Amino acid sequence: MNAEPVASSFRVAAVVPEVCHVSASDLYISGSAGIFRGEVLEMCNGSGGYAIVASHRALDEQEQVNFEFAGVHRSLEANGSSEIAKRTGARYGVREVNVTYNSLRTPLAITLTVTPF
């Protein structure tokens, strides 16, 4: 009894959904002037581009808020939506955040979100 070898092959494929996210401790500042230091976990497994956006209340003309994310400095926009960083490709890591502010009239909460582009 002789058995002939069986030739066979198969293909395995998987689809992994693209996930991009930022996770931060509460970014809440109060007092008229000062600095806030914290950390943000940034992760994205996609190859496309995305922006990290800071949402906050509208700022008065006298209020100045500067946001440093992973070494990049931006002034927050008065309208309440400020692009903090633009990214391409996959990313993962803890990034340092420094917020310096001056002449705040009321406390300010800042929420970070990821927006694909």
LINJOCOR-V243768 format. One record per residue. N is the residue number from 1. RES is the residue in one letter. SS is DSSP state (H for helix, E for strand, - for the rest). Layout:
N_RES_SS + N_RES_SS
This chain:
1_M_- + 2_N_- + 3_A_- + 4_E_- + 5_P_- + 6_V_- + 7_A_- + 8_S_- + 9_S_- + 10_F_- + 11_R_- + 12_V_- + 13_A_- + 14_A_- + 15_V_- + 16_V_- + 17_P_- + 18_E_- + 19_V_- + 20_C_E + 21_H_E + 22_V_E + 23_S_E + 24_A_E + 25_S_- + 26_D_- + 27_L_E + 28_Y_E + 29_I_E + 30_S_- + 31_G_- + 32_S_- + 33_A_- + 34_G_E + 35_I_E + 36_F_E + 37_R_E + 38_G_E + 39_E_E + 40_V_E + 41_L_E + 42_E_E + 43_M_E + 44_C_E + 45_N_- + 46_G_- + 47_S_- + 48_G_- + 49_G_E + 50_Y_E + 51_A_E + 52_I_E + 53_V_E + 54_A_E + 55_S_E + 56_H_- + 57_R_- + 58_A_- + 59_L_- + 60_D_- + 61_E_- + 62_Q_- + 63_E_- + 64_Q_E + 65_V_E + 66_N_E + 67_F_E + 68_E_E + 69_F_E + 70_A_- + 71_G_- + 72_V_E + 73_H_E + 74_R_E + 75_S_E + 76_L_- + 77_E_- + 78_A_- + 79_N_- + 80_G_- + 81_S_E + 82_S_E + 83_E_E + 84_I_E + 85_A_E + 86_K_E + 87_R_E + 88_T_E + 89_G_- + 90_A_- + 91_R_E + 92_Y_E + 93_G_E + 94_V_E + 95_R_E + 96_E_E + 97_V_E + 98_N_E + 99_V_E + 100_T_E + 101_Y_E + 102_N_E + 103_S_- + 104_L_- + 105_R_- + 106_T_- + 107_P_- + 108_L_E + 109_A_E + 110_I_E + 111_T_E + 112_L_E + 113_T_E + 114_V_E + 115_T_E + 116_P_E + 117_F_-
